[in-house]
Amino acid sequence: MDVEIHHTIESVPREEWDRVVEESPHGSVFHRYHWLAAVERGCERTGRYVVVSDGDAPTGVLAAAVDDVPLTPFERLCSPEPGFGGPVVADDEEETLDALLDAAERICEDGVVAHVFRTLDEETVRYQRRLRERGYSQTVASCRFVVDVTDGWDAVYGRMSSSRRRAIRSGHKNDVHVRDEVPDRSDLRAFHRGYRRVMDRVDGDAYPRSFFEQLGAMDDRVRQFSLEVGGEPAGSILVLVDDEQSTVQYFFSAVEREHFEYNASELLHEHAIRWSIDNDYRQYDFGETSPDFRDGLFRFKERFGGRAVPTLSWERGCAPVRWNAFRLGRHLYQTANRLREERT
């Protein structure tokens, strides 16, 4: 097996990379070249990209970012953020998987304390035993609510909670119209302004405008749904069209507080789900949330009737001394946070 490690996505042959993603059962829109390019360029991530080949044919790829670990002097190799990662194998499964993990180990020799990645496709659990043999431990990083749309809108609507159905009916009492389109860079810049205000409201860390501008290169893999009430804008959402997983992935919101009275989120998700059905996709994915039933976002997404899918994370320490120091520091930090929360 031939193994190449690239320090920028720009040095990777795009057609070969995307061919592996398309041929692998575990590839997704988050593994595609243009998504990784948007993360690297728009978010200024330091990337590492592994290509494994058997002769002239690539059989596997692995994308990762080298990030600082907050409040520590350490760096870690992790899934590109935003998005999901992990090995993507198209052929020669066992040998290719080991070659990708070997390459990750070599990258960690540059002073990286750990390799951690989150996977999108739950069927990558097939690698769990081999990953444990290679020193990786597994945790549930988050969860996602995934709606099966193969049986049509009436069935999807029927599985929603009564409160969610009531919100949709109430929203339609207004003079509403939902517009869907493939956004250009100007649309994405405008969307970012609303998205930024939403993130400020919830004290979240917003991705930069440059990242959204880079998404314009993804063409029809990005779609924007925008609500108008009485002809006036009333919020929008951005979804990713994941042909590899036959899924429409909800990812970003620009629904602001003043749009709540129109049940904007419910109407936008309704339209996006209907679009998924009309275009023969298998699933509508509401995106990540905390795996905690007490969390408000968890409850909001749960009421759309989807199936809770755990987002699995694997982590492996890369150097005993650095790794043990890192684990001790993380334990002390988590303990201090827990004690502080108990006192408040």
C-alpha positions as CSV (number, residue, x, y, z in Angstrom):
1,M,0.0,0.0,0.0
2,D,1.2,3.5,-0.9
3,V,0.5,6.2,1.7
4,E,0.6,10.0,1.1
5,I,0.2,12.6,3.8
6,H,-0.7,16.1,2.6
7,H,-0.6,19.3,4.7
8,T,-3.2,21.1,2.6
9,I,-6.3,19.9,0.7
10,E,-5.0,21.9,-2.3
11,S,-2.3,19.3,-2.9
12,V,-4.8,16.4,-3.1
13,P,-6.2,15.4,-6.5
14,R,-9.9,16.3,-6.0
15,E,-11.3,13.7,-8.4
16,E,-9.4,10.8,-6.8
17,W,-10.4,11.9,-3.2
18,D,-14.1,12.3,-4.1
19,R,-14.1,9.0,-5.9
20,V,-13.1,7.2,-2.7
21,V,-15.8,9.1,-0.8
22,E,-18.5,8.2,-3.4
23,E,-17.5,4.5,-3.5
24,S,-17.3,4.0,0.3
25,P,-20.5,3.0,2.1
26,H,-19.4,5.4,4.9
27,G,-18.5,8.5,2.9
28,S,-20.6,11.6,3.3
29,V,-20.8,15.2,2.1
30,F,-18.6,16.1,5.1
31,H,-15.8,14.0,3.6
32,R,-15.9,15.6,0.2
33,Y,-13.1,17.8,-1.2
34,H,-15.1,21.0,-1.4
35,W,-16.4,20.8,2.2
36,L,-12.9,20.1,3.5
37,A,-11.6,23.0,1.4
38,A,-14.2,25.3,2.9
39,V,-13.2,24.3,6.5
40,E,-9.5,24.7,5.7
41,R,-9.7,28.0,3.9
42,G,-12.7,29.6,5.6
43,C,-11.9,28.5,9.2
44,E,-8.1,28.6,8.7
45,R,-7.7,25.1,10.0
46,T,-4.3,23.3,9.8
47,G,-5.2,20.1,8.0
48,R,-3.7,16.7,7.4
49,Y,-5.0,14.6,4.6
50,V,-4.1,10.9,4.1
51,V,-4.6,9.0,0.8
52,V,-3.9,5.3,0.7
53,S,-3.6,3.6,-2.7
54,D,-3.1,0.1,-4.0
55,G,-1.2,0.7,-7.2
56,D,-2.8,3.6,-9.1
57,A,-6.2,3.3,-7.4
58,P,-6.9,5.1,-4.1
59,T,-8.6,2.8,-1.6
60,G,-9.0,5.0,1.4
61,V,-8.8,8.6,2.7
62,L,-8.6,10.3,6.1
63,A,-9.1,14.0,6.8
64,A,-8.1,15.6,10.1
65,A,-7.2,19.0,11.6
66,V,-4.4,19.8,14.0
67,D,-6.0,22.0,16.7
68,D,-4.8,23.5,20.0
69,V,-6.4,21.9,23.0
70,P,-8.0,24.8,25.0
71,L,-6.2,25.8,28.2
72,T,-3.3,23.4,27.6
73,P,0.0,23.6,25.7
74,F,-1.0,20.5,23.7
75,E,-2.3,19.9,20.1
76,R,-4.5,17.1,19.0
77,L,-5.4,15.5,15.7
78,C,-9.2,15.7,15.3
79,S,-12.1,15.6,12.9
80,P,-12.4,18.8,10.8
81,E,-14.6,21.3,12.6
82,P,-17.4,21.8,11.6
83,G,-18.3,18.3,10.3
84,F,-17.4,14.7,10.9
85,G,-14.4,12.6,10.2
86,G,-12.9,9.2,10.6
87,P,-11.5,6.7,8.0
88,V,-13.2,6.4,4.7
89,V,-12.5,3.0,3.1
90,A,-13.6,2.1,-0.5
91,D,-11.6,-1.2,-1.0
92,D,-9.2,-3.6,0.6
93,E,-11.0,-2.8,3.9
94,E,-8.7,-4.3,6.6
95,E,-5.4,-3.4,5.0
96,T,-6.6,0.1,4.0
97,L,-8.0,0.8,7.5
98,D,-4.7,-0.1,9.2
99,A,-2.7,2.0,6.7
100,L,-4.9,5.0,7.5
101,L,-4.4,4.5,11.3
102,D,-0.7,4.0,10.8
103,A,-0.6,7.3,9.0
104,A,-2.4,9.0,11.9
105,E,0.2,7.6,14.3
106,R,3.0,9.1,12.2
107,I,1.3,12.5,12.2
108,C,1.1,12.4,16.0
109,E,4.8,12.0,16.2
110,D,5.1,15.7,15.5
111,G,4.1,16.5,19.1
112,V,0.4,15.9,18.8
113,V,-1.0,14.5,22.1
114,A,-4.0,12.5,20.8
115,H,-6.0,11.5,17.8
116,V,-9.8,11.9,18.2
117,F,-12.5,11.7,15.5
118,R,-16.3,11.7,15.3
119,T,-18.1,9.6,12.7
120,L,-21.4,10.4,11.0
121,D,-22.4,7.0,9.7
122,E,-23.5,4.8,12.6
123,E,-22.4,1.7,10.7
124,T,-18.8,2.6,11.2
125,V,-19.3,0.8,14.5
126,R,-18.1,-2.2,12.4
127,Y,-14.5,-0.9,13.1
128,Q,-15.0,-0.7,16.9
129,R,-13.1,-3.9,17.7
130,R,-10.1,-3.1,15.4
131,L,-10.0,0.5,16.8
132,R,-9.9,-0.8,20.4
133,E,-7.1,-3.2,19.4
134,R,-5.2,-0.1,18.1
135,G,-5.6,1.7,21.4
136,Y,-8.8,3.8,20.7
137,S,-11.5,4.2,23.3
138,Q,-15.1,5.1,22.4
139,T,-17.5,7.6,23.9
140,V,-20.8,9.1,22.8
141,A,-19.9,12.6,21.8
142,S,-23.5,13.8,21.0
143,C,-26.6,12.6,19.3
144,R,-28.7,13.5,16.2
145,F,-32.4,13.1,15.4
146,V,-32.8,11.4,12.1
147,V,-36.2,11.3,10.4
148,D,-37.0,8.5,7.9
149,V,-38.8,10.2,5.0
150,T,-39.2,7.2,2.7
151,D,-42.9,6.7,3.6
152,G,-44.0,10.3,2.7
153,W,-45.0,13.5,4.4
154,D,-48.3,12.2,6.0
155,A,-46.4,9.4,7.8
156,V,-43.6,11.8,8.9
157,Y,-46.2,14.4,10.1
158,G,-48.1,11.6,12.0
159,R,-45.0,10.7,14.0
160,M,-44.5,14.2,15.2
161,S,-45.6,15.3,18.7
162,S,-49.0,17.0,18.9
163,S,-47.3,20.2,19.9
164,R,-45.1,20.2,16.8
165,R,-48.1,19.5,14.5
166,R,-50.0,22.3,16.2
167,A,-47.1,24.7,15.6
168,I,-47.0,23.9,11.9
169,R,-50.8,24.3,11.6
170,S,-50.6,27.6,13.4
171,G,-47.7,28.8,11.2
172,H,-49.8,28.2,8.1
173,K,-52.5,30.5,9.3
174,N,-50.3,33.4,8.3
175,D,-49.5,34.6,4.8
176,V,-46.4,32.5,4.5
177,H,-44.1,31.4,1.6
178,V,-41.0,29.3,1.7
179,R,-38.4,29.9,-0.9
180,D,-35.7,27.3,-1.6
181,E,-32.6,27.9,-3.7
182,V,-28.9,27.1,-4.2
183,P,-27.3,30.1,-2.5
184,D,-24.5,32.1,-4.1
185,R,-21.7,33.9,-2.2
186,S,-23.9,37.0,-1.8
187,D,-26.7,34.9,-0.3
188,L,-24.3,33.1,2.0
189,R,-22.9,36.4,3.3
190,A,-26.4,37.7,4.0
191,F,-27.3,34.4,5.7
192,H,-24.2,34.7,7.9
193,R,-25.4,38.0,9.4
194,G,-28.6,36.3,10.7
195,Y,-26.7,33.2,11.8
196,R,-24.2,35.3,13.7
197,R,-27.1,37.1,15.6
198,V,-28.6,33.7,16.5
199,M,-25.2,32.5,17.8
200,D,-24.7,35.7,19.8
201,R,-28.2,35.1,21.4
202,V,-27.3,31.6,22.6
203,D,-23.7,32.5,23.5
204,G,-22.4,30.2,20.8
205,D,-19.2,30.4,18.8
206,A,-20.1,31.4,15.3
207,Y,-18.1,30.2,12.3
208,P,-16.6,33.0,10.3
209,R,-18.2,34.6,7.3
210,S,-15.2,33.4,5.2
211,F,-16.3,29.8,5.8
212,F,-19.8,30.5,4.5
213,E,-18.4,32.2,1.5
214,Q,-16.3,29.1,0.7
215,L,-19.5,27.0,0.8
216,G,-20.5,28.7,-2.5
217,A,-18.0,26.3,-4.2
218,M,-20.2,23.3,-3.2
219,D,-22.9,24.3,-5.8
220,D,-26.0,22.1,-5.4
221,R,-24.7,20.4,-2.2
222,V,-25.8,23.4,-0.2
223,R,-29.4,24.6,-0.2
224,Q,-31.1,27.5,1.6
225,F,-34.7,27.6,2.7
226,S,-36.1,31.1,3.5
227,L,-39.4,32.0,5.0
228,E,-41.4,35.1,4.1
229,V,-44.4,36.3,6.0
230,G,-46.5,38.9,4.3
231,G,-43.7,39.3,1.8
232,E,-41.1,40.1,4.5
233,P,-38.1,37.9,5.4
234,A,-38.7,35.8,8.6
235,G,-35.7,33.5,8.9
236,S,-33.9,30.9,7.0
237,I,-31.9,27.6,7.4
238,L,-29.0,26.1,5.5
239,V,-28.9,22.4,4.7
240,L,-26.3,20.1,3.1
241,V,-27.4,17.7,0.4
242,D,-25.6,14.4,1.3
243,D,-26.0,12.1,-1.8
244,E,-23.5,9.6,-0.3
245,Q,-25.8,9.0,2.7
246,S,-29.1,9.8,0.8
247,T,-29.7,12.4,3.6
248,V,-30.5,16.1,3.8
249,Q,-28.4,17.4,6.6
250,Y,-29.7,20.4,8.5
251,F,-26.7,22.4,9.7
252,F,-27.2,26.2,10.3
253,S,-30.0,28.4,11.4
254,A,-30.7,32.1,10.9
255,V,-34.1,32.1,12.6
256,E,-34.0,35.0,15.0
257,R,-36.2,35.6,18.1
258,E,-38.6,37.9,16.3
259,H,-39.4,35.1,13.9
260,F,-40.6,32.8,16.6
261,E,-44.2,34.1,16.6
262,Y,-44.5,32.8,13.0
263,N,-43.3,29.3,14.0
264,A,-40.5,29.9,11.5
265,S,-38.3,26.9,12.5
266,E,-41.2,24.4,12.2
267,L,-42.3,25.8,8.8
268,L,-38.7,25.8,7.4
269,H,-38.1,22.2,8.6
270,E,-41.5,21.1,7.2
271,H,-40.5,22.5,3.8
272,A,-37.0,21.0,3.9
273,I,-38.5,17.6,4.8
274,R,-41.0,17.9,2.0
275,W,-38.1,18.8,-0.4
276,S,-36.2,15.7,0.8
277,I,-39.2,13.5,0.0
278,D,-39.8,15.1,-3.4
279,N,-36.2,14.5,-4.3
280,D,-36.1,10.9,-3.2
281,Y,-33.8,11.2,-0.2
282,R,-34.0,8.6,2.5
283,Q,-33.5,10.7,5.6
284,Y,-33.7,14.2,7.1
285,D,-31.0,14.8,9.8
286,F,-31.7,17.5,12.3
287,G,-28.0,17.7,13.3
288,E,-26.1,17.4,16.5
289,T,-27.4,18.1,20.0
290,S,-26.4,17.2,23.5
291,P,-27.4,13.6,24.5
292,D,-29.4,15.0,27.4
293,F,-33.2,14.8,27.5
294,R,-33.2,17.9,29.7
295,D,-31.6,20.0,27.0
296,G,-34.0,22.4,25.3
297,L,-32.6,21.8,21.8
298,F,-32.8,18.0,22.4
299,R,-36.5,18.3,23.2
300,F,-37.2,20.6,20.3
301,K,-35.7,18.2,17.7
302,E,-37.1,15.1,19.4
303,R,-40.7,16.3,18.9
304,F,-40.2,16.0,15.1
305,G,-40.5,12.3,15.6
306,G,-37.0,11.3,14.5
307,R,-34.8,8.5,15.8
308,A,-32.0,9.4,18.2
309,V,-28.7,8.3,16.7
310,P,-25.6,8.5,18.9
311,T,-22.6,10.3,17.4
312,L,-19.6,8.1,18.3
313,S,-16.2,9.5,19.1
314,W,-12.9,7.5,19.2
315,E,-9.8,8.8,21.0
316,R,-6.3,7.5,21.2
317,G,-3.3,8.9,23.2
318,C,-0.2,9.3,21.0
319,A,2.7,9.6,23.4
320,P,2.6,8.2,27.0
321,V,4.2,11.1,28.8
322,R,2.3,13.9,27.0
323,W,-0.9,11.8,27.0
324,N,-0.8,11.1,30.8
325,A,-0.1,14.8,31.5
326,F,-3.0,15.8,29.3
327,R,-5.4,13.3,30.9
328,L,-4.5,14.5,34.4
329,G,-5.0,18.1,33.4
330,R,-8.3,17.3,31.7
331,H,-9.5,15.4,34.8
332,L,-8.6,18.3,37.1
333,Y,-10.4,20.8,34.8
334,Q,-13.5,18.7,34.6
335,T,-13.6,18.2,38.4
336,A,-13.2,21.9,39.0
337,N,-16.1,22.6,36.6
338,R,-18.3,20.0,38.2
339,L,-17.7,21.4,41.7
340,R,-18.3,25.0,40.5
341,E,-21.7,23.9,39.0
342,E,-22.7,22.1,42.2
343,R,-22.0,25.3,44.2
344,T,-24.2,27.5,41.9
